[in-house]
Amino acid sequence: MIKRLLGGLFICALALPASAAFDVGQLMSDLAKHKGGKAKFVEKKYISLLDKPVVSTGEMTYTAPDRLEKRTLTPKVETLLLDKDILSIEREKQKLSINLANQPEALAFVDSIRGTLAGNRAALEKNYALYLSGNSDKWVLTLLPSEQKIAAMVQRITVSGSKNQVRNIEYLQADGDRSVLSIDPIETQ
């Protein structure tokens, strides 16, 4: 009995360094190694005034460290392009560009995506407290706003993935509405 207990403790002790090594620093290091790529996405927006979620689909392209393009194909064609601090929106024949450097709350929200994709811990920690669970094969990173102005817009951001791939991003807005973005990488030849 004692041998079995000691053997179990020994096995647990061997497992501790491996699991203890996976922390926010390791996740950010893993994410920083991913220099970009293409992915298909499905986004479901749950809005309290609607009976069913609004579903949109399309493709995303990320180029580290600060270029992200999201092309929505359904239900309506729309392109969002984030290039450094400039957000460009194109819908039908309308184009709009916004300099996010002049809008710190919006920039903080955008940096939650960009900072995670780039593995930029310092950018994330400027506006969020970071909480990580899981291991490198299946992790969940929760971002809680540390600034009141950001908390007035978003209650929580939950990012999950595997290794250096982000697979899901969920935004829970301060008003209770939420958005779930599922990302499926496209293998390039």
C-alpha positions in Angstrom: 0.0 0.0 0.0 2.7 2.5 1.0 4.8 1.5 -2.1 1.8 2.1 -4.3 1.2 5.5 -2.6 4.9 6.5 -2.9 5.0 5.3 -6.5 1.9 7.4 -7.3 3.5 10.4 -5.6 6.7 9.8 -7.6 4.8 9.7 -10.9 2.9 12.9 -9.9 6.2 14.6 -9.0 7.6 13.6 -12.4 4.6 15.1 -14.1 4.7 18.4 -12.2 7.7 20.0 -14.0 6.1 19.4 -17.4 2.7 20.9 -16.5 4.2 23.7 -14.5 6.3 24.7 -17.5 3.1 25.6 -19.4 2.2 29.1 -18.3 1.3 32.4 -19.9 5.0 33.0 -20.9 5.2 29.6 -22.6 1.9 30.2 -24.4 3.0 33.6 -25.6 6.3 32.1 -26.8 4.5 29.4 -28.7 2.0 31.9 -30.3 4.9 34.2 -31.3 6.4 31.4 -33.4 3.3 31.4 -35.6 4.0 34.0 -38.3 0.5 33.9 -39.9 -1.7 32.1 -42.3 -5.2 31.7 -43.6 -8.2 30.4 -41.9 -11.9 29.9 -42.4 -14.2 31.3 -39.7 -17.7 31.0 -38.4 -18.9 33.8 -36.2 -22.1 33.6 -34.1 -23.3 36.8 -32.5 -25.8 36.3 -29.7 -27.8 39.5 -29.3 -30.4 39.8 -26.6 -32.9 41.4 -28.9 -32.8 38.4 -31.3 -34.2 34.9 -31.0 -31.4 33.3 -32.9 -27.7 34.1 -33.3 -26.5 36.0 -36.3 -24.2 33.7 -38.2 -21.5 34.9 -40.5 -18.8 33.0 -42.4 -15.7 33.9 -44.3 -11.9 33.8 -44.3 -9.2 35.5 -42.3 -5.6 36.2 -43.1 -3.0 37.0 -40.4 0.5 38.3 -41.0 2.5 38.8 -37.9 2.8 40.9 -36.0 0.0 43.5 -36.9 -1.9 42.8 -40.1 -5.2 41.0 -39.9 -7.8 40.8 -42.7 -11.3 39.4 -42.1 -13.4 38.8 -45.2 -17.0 38.0 -44.4 -18.7 36.2 -47.3 -22.1 35.4 -45.7 -24.7 36.8 -45.0 -23.2 40.0 -46.5 -19.8 40.6 -48.1 -17.7 42.8 -45.9 -13.9 43.3 -45.5 -12.2 44.4 -42.3 -8.5 45.1 -42.6 -6.4 45.9 -39.6 -3.0 47.2 -40.6 -1.0 48.5 -37.7 -3.3 51.0 -36.1 -5.6 51.6 -39.1 -8.8 49.8 -39.3 -10.4 49.8 -42.8 -14.0 48.6 -43.4 -15.4 47.9 -46.8 -19.1 47.0 -47.2 -20.8 47.2 -50.6 -19.5 50.4 -52.2 -18.7 52.1 -48.9 -15.2 52.4 -47.4 -14.3 53.7 -44.0 -10.9 54.0 -42.3 -10.4 54.6 -38.6 -7.1 55.5 -36.9 -7.3 53.4 -33.7 -4.4 55.3 -32.2 -7.0 58.1 -31.5 -9.4 55.7 -29.9 -7.7 53.9 -27.0 -10.7 51.8 -25.9 -11.2 50.4 -29.5 -7.4 49.9 -29.8 -7.4 47.9 -26.6 -10.2 45.7 -27.9 -8.3 45.1 -31.2 -5.1 44.5 -29.4 -6.8 41.6 -27.5 -6.9 39.8 -30.9 -3.6 41.0 -32.3 -1.7 40.7 -29.1 -2.9 37.1 -28.7 -2.1 36.1 -32.3 1.4 37.7 -32.0 2.1 36.3 -28.6 2.6 39.8 -27.3 2.2 39.5 -23.6 3.1 43.1 -22.8 0.5 44.4 -25.2 -2.2 42.2 -23.6 -1.2 43.1 -20.0 -1.5 46.8 -20.7 -5.3 46.4 -20.6 -6.1 42.9 -19.3 -5.4 40.5 -16.5 -4.4 37.1 -18.1 -5.6 33.7 -16.7 -4.5 30.5 -18.4 -5.8 27.0 -17.9 -5.0 23.7 -19.7 -1.8 22.5 -21.4 -0.1 23.2 -24.7 -2.4 20.7 -26.5 -5.6 22.3 -25.2 -5.4 25.7 -23.6 -7.8 28.5 -22.6 -6.6 32.1 -22.1 -9.1 34.4 -20.3 -8.6 38.2 -20.6 -10.3 40.3 -18.0 -10.2 44.1 -18.6 -8.1 46.0 -16.0 -9.3 49.4 -17.1 -12.8 50.6 -16.3 -13.3 52.2 -19.8 -12.6 48.8 -21.4 -14.7 46.9 -18.8 -17.6 49.2 -19.8 -17.5 47.6 -23.3 -16.3 44.0 -22.7 -16.7 41.9 -19.6 -14.4 39.0 -20.7 -12.5 37.6 -23.7 -11.9 33.9 -23.8 -9.4 32.6 -26.3 -8.8 28.9 -26.8 -6.6 26.8 -29.0 -4.0 24.1 -29.4 -0.2 24.6 -29.5 0.4 27.8 -31.4 -3.0 27.9 -33.1 -5.9 30.1 -31.9 -9.2 28.1 -32.5 -11.9 30.1 -30.8 -12.4 33.6 -29.5 -15.4 34.5 -27.4 -16.3 38.0 -26.5 -18.7 38.6 -23.6 -19.8 42.2 -23.8 -20.7 44.3 -20.8 -24.3 44.4 -21.9 -24.5 40.5 -21.9 -24.4 40.1 -25.7 -21.6 37.8 -26.9 -19.8 36.7 -30.0 -18.1 33.4 -30.7 -15.6 33.2 -33.5 -14.5 29.6 -34.5 -11.3 29.5 -36.6 -10.3 26.6 -38.8 -6.8 27.0 -40.3 -6.4 26.4 -44.1 -3.4 24.4 -44.9 -1.3 26.2 -47.6 0.7 24.3 -50.1 
